[in-house]
């Protein structure tokens, strides 16, 4: 059985960054705003605040993952692999 590195020809650790980046982006761009809207519709300000805080955390995570991926790409290019 092939591992992710053999399938994608990138190291597993880089694949993990890509995978996490996708999950964070999916949550940010297709899920969290709906949760905020639902909480607003239900008059649940505590949940609105919670989802907004989680959104901010996810945005920070996404930024860190993107920076990491950029560094991975630079390292990959420099190593000639």
mmCIF file of the N, C-alpha and C atoms, coordinates in Angstrom:
data_MODEL
# 
_entry.id   MODEL 
# 
loop_
_atom_site.group_PDB 
_atom_site.id 
_atom_site.type_symbol 
_atom_site.label_atom_id 
_atom_site.label_alt_id 
_atom_site.label_comp_id 
_atom_site.label_asym_id 
_atom_site.label_entity_id 
_atom_site.label_seq_id 
_atom_site.pdbx_PDB_ins_code 
_atom_site.Cartn_x 
_atom_site.Cartn_y 
_atom_site.Cartn_z 
_atom_site.occupancy 
_atom_site.B_iso_or_equiv 
_atom_site.pdbx_formal_charge 
_atom_site.auth_seq_id 
_atom_site.auth_comp_id 
_atom_site.auth_asym_id 
_atom_site.auth_atom_id 
_atom_site.pdbx_PDB_model_num 
ATOM 1   N N  . UNK A 1 1  ? 0.844   -1.182 0.000  1.00 0.00 ? 1  UNK A N  1 
ATOM 2   C CA . UNK A 1 1  ? 0.000   0.000  0.000  1.00 0.00 ? 1  UNK A CA 1 
ATOM 3   C C  . UNK A 1 1  ? 0.886   1.241  0.000  1.00 0.00 ? 1  UNK A C  1 
ATOM 4   N N  . UNK A 1 2  ? 0.538   2.223  -0.843 1.00 0.00 ? 2  UNK A N  1 
ATOM 5   C CA . UNK A 1 2  ? 1.343   3.440  -0.939 1.00 0.00 ? 2  UNK A CA 1 
ATOM 6   C C  . UNK A 1 2  ? 0.917   4.427  0.139  1.00 0.00 ? 2  UNK A C  1 
ATOM 7   N N  . UNK A 1 3  ? 1.911   5.167  0.675  1.00 0.00 ? 3  UNK A N  1 
ATOM 8   C CA . UNK A 1 3  ? 1.572   6.221  1.616  1.00 0.00 ? 3  UNK A CA 1 
ATOM 9   C C  . UNK A 1 3  ? 1.351   7.513  0.850  1.00 0.00 ? 3  UNK A C  1 
ATOM 10  N N  . UNK A 1 4  ? 0.916   8.557  1.571  1.00 0.00 ? 4  UNK A N  1 
ATOM 11  C CA . UNK A 1 4  ? 0.614   9.837  0.920  1.00 0.00 ? 4  UNK A CA 1 
ATOM 12  C C  . UNK A 1 4  ? 1.814   10.395 0.185  1.00 0.00 ? 4  UNK A C  1 
ATOM 13  N N  . UNK A 1 5  ? 3.005   10.213 0.733  1.00 0.00 ? 5  UNK A N  1 
ATOM 14  C CA . UNK A 1 5  ? 4.212   10.745 0.110  1.00 0.00 ? 5  UNK A CA 1 
ATOM 15  C C  . UNK A 1 5  ? 4.443   10.101 -1.257 1.00 0.00 ? 5  UNK A C  1 
ATOM 16  N N  . UNK A 1 6  ? 4.179   8.803  -1.368 1.00 0.00 ? 6  UNK A N  1 
ATOM 17  C CA . UNK A 1 6  ? 4.363   8.118  -2.642 1.00 0.00 ? 6  UNK A CA 1 
ATOM 18  C C  . UNK A 1 6  ? 3.323   8.555  -3.663 1.00 0.00 ? 6  UNK A C  1 
ATOM 19  N N  . UNK A 1 7  ? 2.122   8.807  -3.211 1.00 0.00 ? 7  UNK A N  1 
ATOM 20  C CA . UNK A 1 7  ? 1.046   9.210  -4.113 1.00 0.00 ? 7  UNK A CA 1 
ATOM 21  C C  . UNK A 1 7  ? 1.279   10.628 -4.626 1.00 0.00 ? 7  UNK A C  1 
ATOM 22  N N  . UNK A 1 8  ? 1.609   11.532 -3.737 1.00 0.00 ? 8  UNK A N  1 
ATOM 23  C CA . UNK A 1 8  ? 1.718   12.944 -4.092 1.00 0.00 ? 8  UNK A CA 1 
ATOM 24  C C  . UNK A 1 8  ? 3.136   13.379 -4.399 1.00 0.00 ? 8  UNK A C  1 
ATOM 25  N N  . UNK A 1 9  ? 4.109   12.561 -4.072 1.00 0.00 ? 9  UNK A N  1 
ATOM 26  C CA . UNK A 1 9  ? 5.515   12.860 -4.240 1.00 0.00 ? 9  UNK A CA 1 
ATOM 27  C C  . UNK A 1 9  ? 5.940   14.092 -3.457 1.00 0.00 ? 9  UNK A C  1 
ATOM 28  N N  . UNK A 1 10 ? 5.287   14.306 -2.324 1.00 0.00 ? 10 UNK A N  1 
ATOM 29  C CA . UNK A 1 10 ? 5.710   15.325 -1.367 1.00 0.00 ? 10 UNK A CA 1 
ATOM 30  C C  . UNK A 1 10 ? 5.820   14.647 -0.012 1.00 0.00 ? 10 UNK A C  1 
ATOM 31  N N  . UNK A 1 11 ? 6.639   15.195 0.877  1.00 0.00 ? 11 UNK A N  1 
ATOM 32  C CA . UNK A 1 11 ? 6.762   14.577 2.207  1.00 0.00 ? 11 UNK A CA 1 
ATOM 33  C C  . UNK A 1 11 ? 5.419   14.575 2.945  1.00 0.00 ? 11 UNK A C  1 
ATOM 34  N N  . UNK A 1 12 ? 5.230   13.574 3.779  1.00 0.00 ? 12 UNK A N  1 
ATOM 35  C CA . UNK A 1 12 ? 3.989   13.488 4.553  1.00 0.00 ? 12 UNK A CA 1 
ATOM 36  C C  . UNK A 1 12 ? 3.739   14.752 5.365  1.00 0.00 ? 12 UNK A C  1 
ATOM 37  N N  . UNK A 1 13 ? 4.798   15.329 5.929  1.00 0.00 ? 13 UNK A N  1 
ATOM 38  C CA . UNK A 1 13 ? 4.615   16.525 6.754  1.00 0.00 ? 13 UNK A CA 1 
ATOM 39  C C  . UNK A 1 13 ? 4.090   17.692 5.913  1.00 0.00 ? 13 UNK A C  1 
ATOM 40  N N  . UNK A 1 14 ? 4.515   17.811 4.666  1.00 0.00 ? 14 UNK A N  1 
ATOM 41  C CA . UNK A 1 14 ? 4.004   18.858 3.783  1.00 0.00 ? 14 UNK A CA 1 
ATOM 42  C C  . UNK A 1 14 ? 2.559   18.567 3.399  1.00 0.00 ? 14 UNK A C  1 
ATOM 43  N N  . UNK A 1 15 ? 2.278   17.301 3.135  1.00 0.00 ? 15 UNK A N  1 
ATOM 44  C CA . UNK A 1 15 ? 0.895   16.895 2.841  1.00 0.00 ? 15 UNK A CA 1 
ATOM 45  C C  . UNK A 1 15 ? -0.020  17.247 4.010  1.00 0.00 ? 15 UNK A C  1 
ATOM 46  N N  . UNK A 1 16 ? 0.449   17.041 5.230  1.00 0.00 ? 16 UNK A N  1 
ATOM 47  C CA . UNK A 1 16 ? -0.348  17.349 6.418  1.00 0.00 ? 16 UNK A CA 1 
ATOM 48  C C  . UNK A 1 16 ? -0.675  18.838 6.488  1.00 0.00 ? 16 UNK A C  1 
ATOM 49  N N  . UNK A 1 17 ? 0.300   19.683 6.154  1.00 0.00 ? 17 UNK A N  1 
ATOM 50  C CA . UNK A 1 17 ? 0.071   21.126 6.144  1.00 0.00 ? 17 UNK A CA 1 
ATOM 51  C C  . UNK A 1 17 ? -0.988  21.477 5.102  1.00 0.00 ? 17 UNK A C  1 
ATOM 52  N N  . UNK A 1 18 ? -0.866  20.899 3.904  1.00 0.00 ? 18 UNK A N  1 
ATOM 53  C CA . UNK A 1 18 ? -1.852  21.138 2.846  1.00 0.00 ? 18 UNK A CA 1 
ATOM 54  C C  . UNK A 1 18 ? -3.250  20.694 3.270  1.00 0.00 ? 18 UNK A C  1 
ATOM 55  N N  . UNK A 1 19 ? -3.329  19.548 3.887  1.00 0.00 ? 19 UNK A N  1 
ATOM 56  C CA . UNK A 1 19 ? -4.604  19.006 4.332  1.00 0.00 ? 19 UNK A CA 1 
ATOM 57  C C  . UNK A 1 19 ? -5.248  19.901 5.392  1.00 0.00 ? 19 UNK A C  1 
ATOM 58  N N  . UNK A 1 20 ? -4.458  20.315 6.373  1.00 0.00 ? 20 UNK A N  1 
ATOM 59  C CA . UNK A 1 20 ? -4.969  21.190 7.432  1.00 0.00 ? 20 UNK A CA 1 
ATOM 60  C C  . UNK A 1 20 ? -5.382  22.539 6.854  1.00 0.00 ? 20 UNK A C  1 
ATOM 61  N N  . UNK A 1 21 ? -4.618  23.043 5.901  1.00 0.00 ? 21 UNK A N  1 
ATOM 62  C CA . UNK A 1 21 ? -4.933  24.309 5.250  1.00 0.00 ? 21 UNK A CA 1 
ATOM 63  C C  . UNK A 1 21 ? -6.306  24.214 4.579  1.00 0.00 ? 21 UNK A C  1 
ATOM 64  N N  . UNK A 1 22 ? -6.552  23.123 3.911  1.00 0.00 ? 22 UNK A N  1 
ATOM 65  C CA . UNK A 1 22 ? -7.848  22.913 3.257  1.00 0.00 ? 22 UNK A CA 1 
ATOM 66  C C  . UNK A 1 22 ? -9.001  22.849 4.247  1.00 0.00 ? 22 UNK A C  1 
ATOM 67  N N  . UNK A 1 23 ? -8.805  22.137 5.341  1.00 0.00 ? 23 UNK A N  1 
ATOM 68  C CA . UNK A 1 23 ? -9.865  22.032 6.351  1.00 0.00 ? 23 UNK A CA 1 
ATOM 69  C C  . UNK A 1 23 ? -10.172 23.387 6.975  1.00 0.00 ? 23 UNK A C  1 
ATOM 70  N N  . UNK A 1 24 ? -9.135  24.139 7.330  1.00 0.00 ? 24 UNK A N  1 
ATOM 71  C CA . UNK A 1 24 ? -9.334  25.458 7.935  1.00 0.00 ? 24 UNK A CA 1 
ATOM 72  C C  . UNK A 1 24 ? -10.042 26.386 6.951  1.00 0.00 ? 24 UNK A C  1 
ATOM 73  N N  . UNK A 1 25 ? -9.597  26.387 5.689  1.00 0.00 ? 25 UNK A N  1 
ATOM 74  C CA . UNK A 1 25 ? -10.209 27.252 4.682  1.00 0.00 ? 25 UNK A CA 1 
ATOM 75  C C  . UNK A 1 25 ? -11.669 26.874 4.453  1.00 0.00 ? 25 UNK A C  1 
ATOM 76  N N  . UNK A 1 26 ? -11.961 25.595 4.400  1.00 0.00 ? 26 UNK A N  1 
ATOM 77  C CA . UNK A 1 26 ? -13.333 25.136 4.202  1.00 0.00 ? 26 UNK A CA 1 
ATOM 78  C C  . UNK A 1 26 ? -14.232 25.633 5.324  1.00 0.00 ? 26 UNK A C  1 
ATOM 79  N N  . UNK A 1 27 ? -13.773 25.511 6.564  1.00 0.00 ? 27 UNK A N  1 
ATOM 80  C CA . UNK A 1 27 ? -14.561 25.975 7.703  1.00 0.00 ? 27 UNK A CA 1 
ATOM 81  C C  . UNK A 1 27 ? -14.781 27.486 7.625  1.00 0.00 ? 27 UNK A C  1 
ATOM 82  N N  . UNK A 1 28 ? -13.707 28.217 7.305  1.00 0.00 ? 28 UNK A N  1 
ATOM 83  C CA . UNK A 1 28 ? -13.806 29.678 7.264  1.00 0.00 ? 28 UNK A CA 1 
ATOM 84  C C  . UNK A 1 28 ? -14.696 30.175 6.138  1.00 0.00 ? 28 UNK A C  1 
ATOM 85  N N  . UNK A 1 29 ? -14.608 29.562 4.974  1.00 0.00 ? 29 UNK A N  1 
ATOM 86  C CA . UNK A 1 29 ? -15.282 30.111 3.809  1.00 0.00 ? 29 UNK A CA 1 
ATOM 87  C C  . UNK A 1 29 ? -16.626 29.472 3.495  1.00 0.00 ? 29 UNK A C  1 
ATOM 88  N N  . UNK A 1 30 ? -16.987 28.417 4.206  1.00 0.00 ? 30 UNK A N  1 
ATOM 89  C CA . UNK A 1 30 ? -18.285 27.822 3.882  1.00 0.00 ? 30 UNK A CA 1 
ATOM 90  C C  . UNK A 1 30 ? -19.110 27.408 5.097  1.00 0.00 ? 30 UNK A C  1 
ATOM 91  N N  . UNK A 1 31 ? -18.570 27.559 6.305  1.00 0.00 ? 31 UNK A N  1 
ATOM 92  C CA . UNK A 1 31 ? -19.299 27.054 7.458  1.00 0.00 ? 31 UNK A CA 1 
ATOM 93  C C  . UNK A 1 31 ? -19.536 28.096 8.542  1.00 0.00 ? 31 UNK A C  1 
ATOM 94  N N  . UNK A 1 32 ? -18.492 28.753 9.003  1.00 0.00 ? 32 UNK A N  1 
ATOM 95  C CA . UNK A 1 32 ? -18.588 29.569 10.214 1.00 0.00 ? 32 UNK A CA 1 
ATOM 96  C C  . UNK A 1 32 ? -19.565 30.737 10.063 1.00 0.00 ? 32 UNK A C  1 
ATOM 97  N N  . UNK A 1 33 ? -19.626 31.361 8.900  1.00 0.00 ? 33 UNK A N  1 
ATOM 98  C CA . UNK A 1 33 ? -20.556 32.482 8.742  1.00 0.00 ? 33 UNK A CA 1 
ATOM 99  C C  . UNK A 1 33 ? -22.008 32.018 8.865  1.00 0.00 ? 33 UNK A C  1 
ATOM 100 N N  . UNK A 1 34 ? -22.296 30.817 8.400  1.00 0.00 ? 34 UNK A N  1 
ATOM 101 C CA . UNK A 1 34 ? -23.637 30.241 8.566  1.00 0.00 ? 34 UNK A CA 1 
ATOM 102 C C  . UNK A 1 34 ? -23.939 30.035 10.044 1.00 0.00 ? 34 UNK A C  1 
ATOM 103 N N  . UNK A 1 35 ? -22.961 29.554 10.811 1.00 0.00 ? 35 UNK A N  1 
ATOM 104 C CA . UNK A 1 35 ? -23.154 29.365 12.242 1.00 0.00 ? 35 UNK A CA 1 
ATOM 105 C C  . UNK A 1 35 ? -23.425 30.698 12.930 1.00 0.00 ? 35 UNK A C  1 
ATOM 106 N N  . UNK A 1 36 ? -22.701 31.735 12.509 1.00 0.00 ? 36 UNK A N  1 
ATOM 107 C CA . UNK A 1 36 ? -22.902 33.067 13.090 1.00 0.00 ? 36 UNK A CA 1 
ATOM 108 C C  . UNK A 1 36 ? -24.304 33.576 12.758 1.00 0.00 ? 36 UNK A C  1 
ATOM 109 N N  . UNK A 1 37 ? -24.717 33.414 11.501 1.00 0.00 ? 37 UNK A N  1 
ATOM 110 C CA . UNK A 1 37 ? -26.056 33.854 11.086 1.00 0.00 ? 37 UNK A CA 1 
ATOM 111 C C  . UNK A 1 37 ? -27.149 33.121 11.858 1.00 0.00 ? 37 UNK A C  1 
ATOM 112 N N  . UNK A 1 38 ? -26.979 31.816 12.029 1.00 0.00 ? 38 UNK A N  1 
ATOM 113 C CA . UNK A 1 38 ? -27.972 31.032 12.770 1.00 0.00 ? 38 UNK A CA 1 
ATOM 114 C C  . UNK A 1 38 ? -28.076 31.513 14.213 1.00 0.00 ? 38 UNK A C  1 
ATOM 115 N N  . UNK A 1 39 ? -26.940 31.766 14.831 1.00 0.00 ? 39 UNK A N  1 
ATOM 116 C CA . UNK A 1 39 ? -26.938 32.241 16.226 1.00 0.00 ? 39 UNK A CA 1 
ATOM 117 C C  . UNK A 1 39 ? -27.590 33.623 16.317 1.00 0.00 ? 39 UNK A C  1 
ATOM 118 N N  . UNK A 1 40 ? -27.323 34.487 15.322 1.00 0.00 ? 40 UNK A N  1 
ATOM 119 C CA . UNK A 1 40 ? -27.952 35.807 15.299 1.00 0.00 ? 40 UNK A CA 1 
ATOM 120 C C  . UNK A 1 40 ? -29.462 35.677 15.141 1.00 0.00 ? 40 UNK A C  1 
ATOM 121 N N  . UNK A 1 41 ? -29.894 34.797 14.239 1.00 0.00 ? 41 UNK A N  1 
ATOM 122 C CA . UNK A 1 41 ? -31.327 34.581 14.011 1.00 0.00 ? 41 UNK A CA 1 
ATOM 123 C C  . UNK A 1 41 ? -32.028 34.072 15.257 1.00 0.00 ? 41 UNK A C  1 
ATOM 124 N N  . UNK A 1 42 ? -31.320 33.277 16.042 1.00 0.00 ? 42 UNK A N  1 
ATOM 125 C CA . UNK A 1 42 ? -31.887 32.716 17.263 1.00 0.00 ? 42 UNK A CA 1 
ATOM 126 C C  . UNK A 1 42 ? -31.731 33.647 18.463 1.00 0.00 ? 42 UNK A C  1 
ATOM 127 N N  . UNK A 1 43 ? -31.119 34.814 18.238 1.00 0.00 ? 43 UNK A N  1 
ATOM 128 C CA . UNK A 1 43 ? -30.934 35.760 19.335 1.00 0.00 ? 43 UNK A CA 1 
ATOM 129 C C  . UNK A 1 43 ? -29.952 35.277 20.389 1.00 0.00 ? 43 UNK A C  1 
ATOM 130 N N  . UNK A 1 44 ? -28.978 34.478 19.986 1.00 0.00 ? 44 UNK A N  1 
ATOM 131 C CA . UNK A 1 44 ? -28.010 33.885 20.921 1.00 0.00 ? 44 UNK A CA 1 
ATOM 132 C C  . UNK A 1 44 ? -26.676 34.614 20.803 1.00 0.00 ? 44 UNK A C  1 
ATOM 133 N N  . UNK A 1 45 ? -26.588 35.799 21.397 1.00 0.00 ? 45 UNK A N  1 
ATOM 134 C CA . UNK A 1 45 ? -25.392 36.617 21.291 1.00 0.00 ? 45 UNK A CA 1 
ATOM 135 C C  . UNK A 1 45 ? -24.160 35.902 21.830 1.00 0.00 ? 45 UNK A C  1 
ATOM 136 N N  . UNK A 1 46 ? -24.348 35.075 22.879 1.00 0.00 ? 46 UNK A N  1 
ATOM 137 C CA . UNK A 1 46 ? -23.201 34.333 23.416 1.00 0.00 ? 46 UNK A CA 1 
ATOM 138 C C  . UNK A 1 46 ? -22.603 33.402 22.355 1.00 0.00 ? 46 UNK A C  1 
ATOM 139 N N  . UNK A 1 47 ? -23.465 32.801 21.523 1.00 0.00 ? 47 UNK A N  1 
ATOM 140 C CA . UNK A 1 47 ? -22.984 31.927 20.457 1.00 0.00 ? 47 UNK A CA 1 
ATOM 141 C C  . UNK A 1 47 ? -22.400 32.736 19.297 1.00 0.00 ? 47 UNK A C  1 
ATOM 142 N N  . UNK A 1 48 ? -23.002 33.885 19.018 1.00 0.00 ? 48 UNK A N  1 
ATOM 143 C CA . UNK A 1 48 ? -22.433 34.771 17.991 1.00 0.00 ? 48 UNK A CA 1 
ATOM 144 C C  . UNK A 1 48 ? -20.998 35.114 18.379 1.00 0.00 ? 48 UNK A C  1 
ATOM 145 N N  . UNK A 1 49 ? -20.824 35.520 19.631 1.00 0.00 ? 49 UNK A N  1 
ATOM 146 C CA . UNK A 1 49 ? -19.494 35.890 20.114 1.00 0.00 ? 49 UNK A CA 1 
ATOM 147 C C  . UNK A 1 49 ? -18.530 34.706 20.059 1.00 0.00 ? 49 UNK A C  1 
ATOM 148 N N  . UNK A 1 50 ? -19.005 33.529 20.442 1.00 0.00 ? 50 UNK A N  1 
ATOM 149 C CA . UNK A 1 50 ? -18.169 32.332 20.414 1.00 0.00 ? 50 UNK A CA 1 
ATOM 150 C C  . UNK A 1 50 ? -17.720 32.013 18.984 1.00 0.00 ? 50 UNK A C  1 
ATOM 151 N N  . UNK A 1 51 ? -18.669 32.005 18.039 1.00 0.00 ? 51 UNK A N  1 
ATOM 152 C CA . UNK A 1 51 ? -18.319 31.679 16.654 1.00 0.00 ? 51 UNK A CA 1 
ATOM 153 C C  . UNK A 1 51 ? -17.389 32.728 16.054 1.00 0.00 ? 51 UNK A C  1 
ATOM 154 N N  . UNK A 1 52 ? -17.577 33.986 16.422 1.00 0.00 ? 52 UNK A N  1 
ATOM 155 C CA . UNK A 1 52 ? -16.672 35.033 15.921 1.00 0.00 ? 52 UNK A CA 1 
ATOM 156 C C  . UNK A 1 52 ? -15.263 34.843 16.477 1.00 0.00 ? 52 UNK A C  1 
ATOM 157 N N  . UNK A 1 53 ? -15.171 34.450 17.743 1.00 0.00 ? 53 UNK A N  1 
ATOM 158 C CA . UNK A 1 53 ? -13.859 34.186 18.345 1.00 0.00 ? 53 UNK A CA 1 
ATOM 159 C C  . UNK A 1 53 ? -13.185 32.991 17.661 1.00 0.00 ? 53 UNK A C  1 
ATOM 160 N N  . UNK A 1 54 ? -13.954 31.946 17.425 1.00 0.00 ? 54 UNK A N  1 
ATOM 161 C CA . UNK A 1 54 ? -13.415 30.767 16.738 1.00 0.00 ? 54 UNK A CA 1 
ATOM 162 C C  . UNK A 1 54 ? -12.980 31.139 15.326 1.00 0.00 ? 54 UNK A C  1 
ATOM 163 N N  . UNK A 1 55 ? -13.766 31.979 14.658 1.00 0.00 ? 55 UNK A N  1 
ATOM 164 C CA . UNK A 1 55 ? -13.409 32.428 13.302 1.00 0.00 ? 55 UNK A CA 1 
ATOM 165 C C  . UNK A 1 55 ? -12.060 33.149 13.321 1.00 0.00 ? 55 UNK A C  1 
ATOM 166 N N  . UNK A 1 56 ? -11.865 34.023 14.283 1.00 0.00 ? 56 UNK A N  1 
ATOM 167 C CA . UNK A 1 56 ? -10.594 34.742 14.385 1.00 0.00 ? 56 UNK A CA 1 
ATOM 168 C C  . UNK A 1 56 ? -9.438  33.778 14.628 1.00 0.00 ? 56 UNK A C  1 
ATOM 169 N N  . UNK A 1 57 ? -9.659  32.794 15.504 1.00 0.00 ? 57 UNK A N  1 
ATOM 170 C CA . UNK A 1 57 ? -8.619  31.781 15.766 1.00 0.00 ? 57 UNK A CA 1 
ATOM 171 C C  . UNK A 1 57 ? -8.291  31.011 14.490 1.00 0.00 ? 57 UNK A C  1 
ATOM 172 N N  . UNK A 1 58 ? -9.319  30.599 13.760 1.00 0.00 ? 58 UNK A N  1 
ATOM 173 C CA . UNK A 1 58 ? -9.110  29.844 12.524 1.00 0.00 ? 58 UNK A CA 1 
ATOM 174 C C  . UNK A 1 58 ? -8.384  30.693 11.481 1.00 0.00 ? 58 UNK A C  1 
ATOM 175 N N  . UNK A 1 59 ? -8.686  31.991 11.437 1.00 0.00 ? 59 UNK A N  1 
ATOM 176 C CA . UNK A 1 59 ? -7.990  32.870 10.501 1.00 0.00 ? 59 UNK A CA 1 
ATOM 177 C C  . UNK A 1 59 ? -6.500  32.935 10.839 1.00 0.00 ? 59 UNK A C  1 
ATOM 178 N N  . UNK A 1 60 ? -6.177  32.979 12.130 1.00 0.00 ? 60 UNK A N  1 
ATOM 179 C CA . UNK A 1 60 ? -4.767  32.959 12.541 1.00 0.00 ? 60 UNK A CA 1 
ATOM 180 C C  . UNK A 1 60 ? -4.123  31.631 12.164 1.00 0.00 ? 60 UNK A C  1 
ATOM 181 N N  . UNK A 1 61 ? -4.834  30.535 12.391 1.00 0.00 ? 61 UNK A N  1 
ATOM 182 C CA . UNK A 1 61 ? -4.307  29.217 12.026 1.00 0.00 ? 61 UNK A CA 1 
ATOM 183 C C  . UNK A 1 61 ? -4.055  29.137 10.527 1.00 0.00 ? 61 UNK A C  1 
ATOM 184 N N  . UNK A 1 62 ? -5.014  29.623 9.738  1.00 0.00 ? 62 UNK A N  1 
ATOM 185 C CA . UNK A 1 62 ? -4.877  29.591 8.290  1.00 0.00 ? 62 UNK A CA 1 
ATOM 186 C C  . UNK A 1 62 ? -3.656  30.390 7.844  1.00 0.00 ? 62 UNK A C  1 
ATOM 187 N N  . UNK A 1 63 ? -3.457  31.541 8.458  1.00 0.00 ? 63 UNK A N  1 
ATOM 188 C CA . UNK A 1 63 ? -2.297  32.373 8.117  1.00 0.00 ? 63 UNK A CA 1 
ATOM 189 C C  . UNK A 1 63 ? -0.990  31.658 8.443  1.00 0.00 ? 63 UNK A C  1 
ATOM 190 N N  . UNK A 1 64 ? -0.924  31.017 9.610  1.00 0.00 ? 64 UNK A N  1 
ATOM 191 C CA . UNK A 1 64 ? 0.282   30.286 10.000 1.00 0.00 ? 64 UNK A CA 1 
ATOM 192 C C  . UNK A 1 64 ? 0.538   29.103 9.076  1.00 0.00 ? 64 UNK A C  1 
ATOM 193 N N  . UNK A 1 65 ? -0.519  28.393 8.717  1.00 0.00 ? 65 UNK A N  1 
ATOM 194 C CA . UNK A 1 65 ? -0.368  27.261 7.807  1.00 0.00 ? 65 UNK A CA 1 
ATOM 195 C C  . UNK A 1 65 ? 0.103   27.722 6.432  1.00 0.00 ? 65 UNK A C  1 
ATOM 196 N N  . UNK A 1 66 ? -0.447  28.842 5.956  1.00 0.00 ? 66 UNK A N  1 
ATOM 197 C CA . UNK A 1 66 ? -0.024  29.376 4.664  1.00 0.00 ? 66 UNK A CA 1 
ATOM 198 C C  . UNK A 1 66 ? 1.451   29.763 4.686  1.00 0.00 ? 66 UNK A C  1 
ATOM 199 N N  . UNK A 1 67 ? 1.879   30.425 5.777  1.00 0.00 ? 67 UNK A N  1 
ATOM 200 C CA . UNK A 1 67 ? 3.294   30.791 5.917  1.00 0.00 ? 67 UNK A CA 1 
ATOM 201 C C  . UNK A 1 67 ? 4.170   29.536 5.928  1.00 0.00 ? 67 UNK A C  1 
ATOM 202 N N  . UNK A 1 68 ? 3.719   28.516 6.625  1.00 0.00 ? 68 UNK A N  1 
ATOM 203 C CA . UNK A 1 68 ? 4.467   27.263 6.693  1.00 0.00 ? 68 UNK A CA 1 
ATOM 204 C C  . UNK A 1 68 ? 4.568   26.627 5.309  1.00 0.00 ? 68 UNK A C  1 
ATOM 205 N N  . UNK A 1 69 ? 3.474   26.637 4.572  1.00 0.00 ? 69 UNK A N  1 
ATOM 206 C CA . UNK A 1 69 ? 3.480   26.062 3.226  1.00 0.00 ? 69 UNK A CA 1 
ATOM 207 C C  . UNK A 1 69 ? 4.422   26.831 2.305  1.00 0.00 ? 69 UNK A C  1 
ATOM 208 N N  . UNK A 1 70 ? 4.419   28.149 2.434  1.00 0.00 ? 70 UNK A N  1 
ATOM 209 C CA . UNK A 1 70 ? 5.341   28.956 1.626  1.00 0.00 ? 70 UNK A CA 1 
ATOM 210 C C  . UNK A 1 70 ? 6.788   28.586 1.942  1.00 0.00 ? 70 UNK A C  1 
ATOM 211 N N  . UNK A 1 71 ? 7.082   28.379 3.219  1.00 0.00 ? 71 UNK A N  1 
ATOM 212 C CA . UNK A 1 71 ? 8.440   27.991 3.611  1.00 0.00 ? 71 UNK A CA 1 
ATOM 213 C C  . UNK A 1 71 ? 8.769   26.590 3.097  1.00 0.00 ? 71 UNK A C  1 
ATOM 214 N N  . UNK A 1 72 ? 7.797   25.689 3.161  1.00 0.00 ? 72 UNK A N  1 
ATOM 215 C CA . UNK A 1 72 ? 7.995   24.340 2.633  1.00 0.00 ? 72 UNK A CA 1 
ATOM 216 C C  . UNK A 1 72 ? 8.337   24.397 1.146  1.00 0.00 ? 72 UNK A C  1 
ATOM 217 N N  . UNK A 1 73 ? 7.617   25.245 0.410  1.00 0.00 ? 73 UNK A N  1 
ATOM 218 C CA . UNK A 1 73 ? 7.858   25.372 -1.031 1.00 0.00 ? 73 UNK A CA 1 
ATOM 219 C C  . UNK A 1 73 ? 9.261   25.915 -1.291 1.00 0.00 ? 73 UNK A C  1 
ATOM 220 N N  . UNK A 1 74 ? 9.681   26.899 -0.514 1.00 0.00 ? 74 UNK A N  1 
ATOM 221 C CA . UNK A 1 74 ? 11.032  27.447 -0.669 1.00 0.00 ? 74 UNK A CA 1 
ATOM 222 C C  . UNK A 1 74 ? 12.078  26.390 -0.357 1.00 0.00 ? 74 UNK A C  1 
ATOM 223 N N  . UNK A 1 75 ? 11.881  25.667 0.732  1.00 0.00 ? 75 UNK A N  1 
ATOM 224 C CA . UNK A 1 75 ? 12.829  24.619 1.128  1.00 0.00 ? 75 UNK A CA 1 
ATOM 225 C C  . UNK A 1 75 ? 12.917  23.530 0.063  1.00 0.00 ? 75 UNK A C  1 
ATOM 226 N N  . UNK A 1 76 ? 11.780  23.152 -0.484 1.00 0.00 ? 76 UNK A N  1 
ATOM 227 C CA . UNK A 1 76 ? 11.722  22.126 -1.516 1.00 0.00 ? 76 UNK A CA 1 
ATOM 228 C C  . UNK A 1 76 ? 12.476  22.578 -2.757 1.00 0.00 ? 76 UNK A C  1 
ATOM 229 N N  . UNK A 1 77 ? 12.286  23.829 -3.133 1.00 0.00 ? 77 UNK A N  1 
ATOM 230 C CA . UNK A 1 77 ? 12.963  24.380 -4.303 1.00 0.00 ? 77 UNK A CA 1 
ATOM 231 C C  . UNK A 1 77 ? 14.469  24.442 -4.093 1.00 0.00 ? 77 UNK A C  1 
ATOM 232 N N  . UNK A 1 78 ? 14.875  24.844 -2.899 1.00 0.00 ? 78 UNK A N  1 
ATOM 233 C CA . UNK A 1 78 ? 16.301  24.980 -2.605 1.00 0.00 ? 78 UNK A CA 1 
ATOM 234 C C  . UNK A 1 78 ? 17.000  23.623 -2.533 1.00 0.00 ? 78 UNK A C  1 
ATOM 235 N N  . UNK A 1 79 ? 16.277  22.606 -2.064 1.00 0.00 ? 79 UNK A N  1 
ATOM 236 C CA . UNK A 1 79 ? 16.904  21.306 -1.928 1.00 0.00 ? 79 UNK A CA 1 
ATOM 237 C C  . UNK A 1 79 ? 16.961  20.548 -3.254 1.00 0.00 ? 79 UNK A C  1 
ATOM 238 N N  . UNK A 1 80 ? 16.191  21.021 -4.239 1.00 0.00 ? 80 UNK A N  1 
ATOM 239 C CA . UNK A 1 80 ? 16.221  20.407 -5.559 1.00 0.00 ? 80 UNK A CA 1 
ATOM 240 C C  . UNK A 1 80 ? 15.494  19.081 -5.623 1.00 0.00 ? 80 UNK A C  1 
ATOM 241 N N  . UNK A 1 81 ? 14.606  18.816 -4.679 1.00 0.00 ? 81 UNK A N  1 
ATOM 242 C CA . UNK A 1 81 ? 13.853  17.552 -4.693 1.00 0.00 ? 81 UNK A CA 1 
ATOM 243 C C  . UNK A 1 81 ? 12.561  17.698 -5.432 1.00 0.00 ? 81 UNK A C  1 
# 
